[in-house]
Amino acid sequence: MKNFDVIVIGGGIAGVSIAYELSNDRSVCVLEMESALAFHTTGRSAATFLEALGTDQIRALTTGSRAFLENPPSFIESAPLSPLPLIMYAKHGRSAEIEAFNAAVSRWVPNSRLLSADEVIEICPVMKREHVESGFYDPNSMELDVLAIHQGYVRGFRANSGHIEKSARVVDAQRINGRWEIAVASGEKFSADVIVNAAGAWGDDVATHAGIAASGLVPKVRSIFLVNSPQGDATKNLPIVGDIDGAYYFKPEGHQFLCSPMDQTPSEPCDASPDTLEIARAIDELNDATTLNIKSVNSSWGGLRTFAPDENPIVGYDAGAEGFFWMVGQGGYGIQTSPALARLSASLVRGQGAPQDLIDRGVDLDALSPARAGLNR
């Protein structure tokens, strides 16, 4: 039996970030079921920092993470943010949706503004003028260096004597004499006062192994594909562009564009594959709306974005299981929210309540609670 104060299940961005925070004053072990950390969702991220997107709780956690990412601690060895403005645009007849979106996000992105069709084309000339009626512009959106952030947290965790076990799939967890005893597939056993369930798409599986009611998490497949830019590197400084109706988005990647059909197909937890039919649909729509003239795909992949029924994260101790802490359901926003969510979660694990700056931004513990109404428990 290997003994710790806290065991964190999951080695993606959620797991390593809270593991680092807690390792400042506790002995912590991360259990990762794969042979490498960040194999699933974290390693397949589109790498954006978009304060305008997500639920109000996601927006509050994202804005609460900006200061950390702009001035990261020394264990993050390279600047994780670089400019990548956001445009959301409306087709003809859809400007009311753009205006409603702008009104809804103005609290979190006060520098955003509405754009005319001509302004959309001026900022992103690969869009076709006849396809655009209006737009929304956020000049402060960013691109994320996912590897720098994830590996930075791992580096900081190890510097605090944190322990990582890979190929350690949890098969059983029981509360015995006031501590959790966990068995993994290899036969090894671990013990801790607290379990942090940061297992992403496998979060409900972990709960079930611990005899705890599932929360109703739904993993959803998101497909990504890369295509050549018709202008090579000349388009590398364009913004990320999304359709307000969620048909697709695209962003520059050097001499390529990273594109997505913004699909959200419910799935079992798995090693996700891209949806070729959704990619084909997005290519047709992108060729109608832009001058990208996509003829072939260079590469593609799929990832899982895992949602609670109300699309807010699930954060907090389980009311029916002592020492079992939920940190799941980030819904595709796990990297951009990780600094604030890890700080919040670590504070709650310690029984200290939510940090005041996050409360001031609108973080609502009732809206994140595992006991909230609407979860399928």
TORNU-429223 format. One line per 10 residues: their letters; for each residue x, y, z of C-alpha. Coordinates in steps of 0.25 Angstrom, whole numbers, plus 2048, in hexadecimal, padded with zeros to 3 digits. Example, Ala and Ser with C-alpha at 12.3 -4.5 7.8 and 13.67 -1.06 7.14 Angstrom:
<pts>
as> 831:7EE:81F ~ 837:7FC:81D .
</pts>
This chain:
<pts>
mknfdvivig> 800:800:800 ~ 806:80E:7FC ~ 800:818:805 ~ 7FE:827:802 ~ 7F5:833:807 ~ 7EE:834:7F9 ~ 7ED:82B:7ED ~ 7E9:832:7E0 ~ 7E3:829:7D5 ~ 7E7:82F:7C7 .
ggiagvsiay> 7F3:834:7C2 ~ 7ED:83F:7B8 ~ 7ED:84D:7BB ~ 7E3:84D:7C6 ~ 7EA:842:7CD ~ 7F8:848:7CC ~ 7F4:856:7D0 ~ 7ED:852:7DC ~ 7F8:848:7E0 ~ 802:854:7DF .
elsndrsvcv> 7F9:85D:7E8 ~ 7F7:853:7F3 ~ 805:84E:7F3 ~ 809:85B:7F9 ~ 805:856:806 ~ 801:847:804 ~ 807:83A:7FF ~ 800:838:7F2 ~ 800:82C:7E8 ~ 7FA:82D:7DA .
lemesalafh> 7F4:820:7D4 ~ 7F4:820:7C4 ~ 7EE:814:7BD ~ 7F6:816:7B0 ~ 804:814:7AE ~ 806:823:7AC ~ 800:830:7B2 ~ 7F6:838:7AA ~ 7F3:82D:7A0 ~ 7E5:830:79E .
ttgrsaatfl> 7DE:83E:79F ~ 7E9:847:7A3 ~ 7F3:842:799 ~ 7E8:844:78E ~ 7E4:852:791 ~ 7E2:85D:787 ~ 7EB:866:790 ~ 7E2:873:792 ~ 7DF:87C:79D ~ 7D2:882:79A .
ealgtdqira> 7CB:88A:7A5 ~ 7BE:88C:79D ~ 7BB:87D:79C ~ 7B4:873:7A5 ~ 7AA:875:7B1 ~ 7AB:881:7BA ~ 7B3:878:7C4 ~ 7BD:874:7B9 ~ 7BE:883:7B6 ~ 7C1:886:7C4 .
lttgsrafle> 7CB:87B:7C6 ~ 7D2:87F:7B9 ~ 7D3:88E:7BC ~ 7D8:889:7CA ~ 7E3:882:7C3 ~ 7E9:88D:7BA ~ 7F2:893:7C4 ~ 7F9:886:7C7 ~ 7FB:883:7B8 ~ 800:891:7B5 .
nppsfiesap> 80A:891:7C1 ~ 80C:882:7C3 ~ 815:87C:7CE ~ 823:878:7CB ~ 820:869:7C9 ~ 819:86D:7BC ~ 825:86F:7B4 ~ 81F:877:7A8 ~ 814:881:7A6 ~ 807:879:7A5 .
lsplplimya> 7FF:884:79E ~ 800:88B:790 ~ 7F6:894:789 ~ 7EB:88D:782 ~ 7DF:897:780 ~ 7D1:890:77F ~ 7C6:893:775 ~ 7B8:88D:776 ~ 7B0:891:769 ~ 7A2:890:765 .
khgrsaeiea> 79C:88C:758 ~ 791:894:752 ~ 785:894:75B ~ 78D:890:767 ~ 792:89E:76C ~ 788:89D:778 ~ 790:891:77D ~ 79D:899:77C ~ 797:8A5:784 ~ 792:89C:78F .
fnaavsrwvp> 79F:895:790 ~ 7A6:8A2:791 ~ 79D:8A7:79C ~ 79F:899:7A4 ~ 7AE:89A:7A4 ~ 7B0:8A9:7A6 ~ 7B3:8A7:7B5 ~ 7BF:89E:7B3 ~ 7C4:8A4:7A6 ~ 7C2:8B3:7A7 .
nsrllsadev> 7CB:8B6:79B ~ 7C2:8AE:792 ~ 7BA:8B5:787 ~ 7B0:8B2:77C ~ 7B5:8B2:76D ~ 7AF:8B6:760 ~ 7B1:8AC:755 ~ 7BB:8B5:74F ~ 7C3:8B5:75C ~ 7C3:8A6:75C .
ieicpvmkre> 7C9:8A5:74F ~ 7D3:8AF:752 ~ 7D8:8A7:75E ~ 7D6:89A:757 ~ 7D7:89B:748 ~ 7D6:88C:745 ~ 7C7:88E:749 ~ 7BE:890:73D ~ 7B6:89E:73E ~ 7A9:898:739 .
hvesgfydpn> 7A9:88E:744 ~ 7AA:897:750 ~ 7A0:8A1:756 ~ 7A7:8A5:763 ~ 7B0:8A0:76D ~ 7B6:8A1:77B ~ 7C4:8A4:77E ~ 7CD:8A1:78B ~ 7DB:8A6:789 ~ 7E0:8A0:796 .
smeldvlaih> 7DE:891:793 ~ 7EA:889:793 ~ 7F1:87C:78E ~ 7F6:873:799 ~ 803:86B:79A ~ 7FC:85E:79F ~ 809:857:7A1 ~ 810:862:7A8 ~ 804:863:7B2 ~ 802:854:7B4 .
qgyvrgfran> 811:851:7B6 ~ 813:85D:7BE ~ 809:858:7C8 ~ 810:84A:7C8 ~ 81D:851:7CA ~ 818:859:7D6 ~ 811:84D:7DC ~ 81E:844:7DB ~ 826:84F:7E1 ~ 81C:84E:7ED .
sghieksarv> 820:83F:7EE ~ 813:83C:7E7 ~ 811:82D:7E3 ~ 80C:828:7D5 ~ 808:81A:7D2 ~ 805:817:7C3 ~ 7FE:80B:7BE ~ 7F6:80B:7CA ~ 7E7:809:7C7 ~ 7DE:80A:7D3 .
vdaqringrw> 7D6:7FD:7D5 ~ 7D1:7FE:7E3 ~ 7D0:809:7EE ~ 7CB:807:7FC ~ 7CA:810:808 ~ 7D0:807:814 ~ 7D3:80D:822 ~ 7D2:81B:81D ~ 7DB:81A:811 ~ 7D9:816:802 .
eiavasgekf> 7E0:80A:7FE ~ 7E2:809:7EF ~ 7E5:7FD:7E6 ~ 7EB:7FF:7D8 ~ 7EB:7F5:7CD ~ 7F9:7F1:7CF ~ 7F6:7EC:7DD ~ 7FC:7F8:7E4 ~ 7F5:7FE:7F0 ~ 7F5:80D:7F4 .
sadvivnaag> 7EF:814:801 ~ 7EB:822:803 ~ 7E2:82B:80C ~ 7DC:831:7FF ~ 7D9:82D:7F1 ~ 7D9:838:7E6 ~ 7D1:833:7DA ~ 7D7:83A:7CE ~ 7D5:82F:7C4 ~ 7CE:837:7BA .
awgddvatha> 7C5:82E:7B1 ~ 7C8:822:7BB ~ 7C3:82A:7C7 ~ 7B6:823:7C8 ~ 7BE:815:7C7 ~ 7C7:819:7D2 ~ 7BB:81D:7DB ~ 7B4:810:7D8 ~ 7C1:808:7DC ~ 7C0:810:7E9 .
giaasglvpk> 7B2:80C:7EB ~ 7AD:81A:7E9 ~ 7A1:81E:7E0 ~ 7A5:823:7D2 ~ 7A3:832:7CF ~ 79E:831:7C1 ~ 7AA:835:7B9 ~ 7A9:834:7AA ~ 7B6:833:7A2 ~ 7B4:839:794 .
vrsiflvnsp> 7BD:838:788 ~ 7C3:844:782 ~ 7CA:842:775 ~ 7D6:84B:770 ~ 7DD:84B:763 ~ 7E9:853:75C ~ 7E9:858:74E ~ 7F3:860:746 ~ 7F1:86F:745 ~ 7F0:874:737 .
qgdatknlpi> 7F9:880:73A ~ 803:878:743 ~ 809:880:74E ~ 802:88C:74A ~ 7F6:889:752 ~ 7FD:885:75F ~ 7F9:891:766 ~ 7EA:890:763 ~ 7E0:88F:76F ~ 7D8:882:773 .
vgdidgayyf> 7CB:883:76C ~ 7BE:87C:770 ~ 7B0:87B:76B ~ 7A6:880:775 ~ 79D:875:772 ~ 7A8:86B:775 ~ 7AA:865:767 ~ 7B9:866:768 ~ 7C6:86E:76C ~ 7D3:870:766 .
kpeghqflcs> 7E0:876:76B ~ 7EE:878:765 ~ 7F9:86E:768 ~ 805:873:760 ~ 804:86F:752 ~ 7F7:867:755 ~ 7E9:869:75B ~ 7E4:861:767 ~ 7D5:85F:765 ~ 7CA:858:76C .
pmdqtpsepc> 7BB:855:769 ~ 7B8:858:778 ~ 7B2:84A:779 ~ 7AD:845:786 ~ 7A9:837:784 ~ 7A7:82F:791 ~ 7B0:824:794 ~ 7B5:81A:79E ~ 7C2:81D:7A4 ~ 7CC:819:799 .
daspdtleia> 7D8:81C:791 ~ 7D0:825:788 ~ 7D1:825:779 ~ 7CD:831:76F ~ 7BF:830:769 ~ 7C2:830:75A ~ 7B4:834:756 ~ 7B4:840:75F ~ 7C2:844:759 ~ 7BC:843:74B .
raidelndat> 7B0:84C:74F ~ 7B9:856:755 ~ 7C2:857:749 ~ 7B6:859:740 ~ 7B1:865:749 ~ 7BF:86A:74A ~ 7C1:86A:73B ~ 7B4:872:739 ~ 7B7:87C:744 ~ 7C6:87E:741 .
tlniksvnss> 7D1:87E:737 ~ 7D9:873:73D ~ 7D5:86A:732 ~ 7D7:85D:73A ~ 7DA:851:731 ~ 7E0:847:73B ~ 7E3:845:749 ~ 7F1:844:74E ~ 7EE:83E:75C ~ 7E2:83C:765 .
wgglrtfapd> 7DF:837:773 ~ 7D4:836:77D ~ 7D3:83A:78C ~ 7C9:839:797 ~ 7C3:845:79D ~ 7BB:840:7AA ~ 7AF:847:7AF ~ 7A6:847:7BB ~ 797:849:7B7 ~ 797:858:7B9 .
enpivgydag> 7A5:859:7B3 ~ 7AC:85F:7C0 ~ 7B7:858:7C6 ~ 7B5:84F:7D2 ~ 7BE:853:7DE ~ 7BD:850:7EC ~ 7BC:844:7F6 ~ 7B1:83A:7F4 ~ 7A7:83B:7FF ~ 7A5:82C:801 .
aegffwmvgq> 7B4:828:801 ~ 7BE:82D:80A ~ 7CB:832:804 ~ 7C6:830:7F6 ~ 7C8:83D:7EE ~ 7C3:840:7E0 ~ 7CB:848:7D5 ~ 7C4:844:7C8 ~ 7BB:849:7BD ~ 7C4:855:7B7 .
ggygiqtspa> 7BD:853:7AA ~ 7C9:856:7A1 ~ 7CD:862:7A9 ~ 7D7:85B:7B3 ~ 7E4:861:7AE ~ 7DF:870:7AE ~ 7D8:86E:7BC ~ 7E3:865:7C2 ~ 7EA:870:7CB ~ 7DE:875:7D1 .
larlsaslvr> 7D7:868:7D2 ~ 7E3:861:7D9 ~ 7E4:86D:7E2 ~ 7D5:86C:7E6 ~ 7D5:85D:7E7 ~ 7E2:85D:7F0 ~ 7DB:867:7F9 ~ 7CF:85F:7FA ~ 7D6:852:7FD ~ 7DD:859:808 .
gqgapqdlid> 7CF:85D:80D ~ 7D3:86C:80B ~ 7C8:870:802 ~ 7C9:877:7F5 ~ 7D3:882:7F2 ~ 7CD:890:7F3 ~ 7D2:895:7E6 ~ 7CB:889:7DF ~ 7BE:88C:7E7 ~ 7BF:89A:7E2 .
rgvdldalsp> 7C0:896:7D4 ~ 7B3:88E:7D5 ~ 7B8:880:7D9 ~ 7AC:879:7E0 ~ 7AF:86D:7E9 ~ 7A0:869:7E8 ~ 7A1:869:7D9 ~ 7AD:860:7D9 ~ 7A9:857:7E5 ~ 7A8:848:7E3 .
araglnr> 79B:849:7EB ~ 794:853:7E1 ~ 787:850:7DB ~ 787:84B:7CD ~ 792:841:7CE ~ 78E:833:7CB ~ 791:82D:7D8 .
</pts>
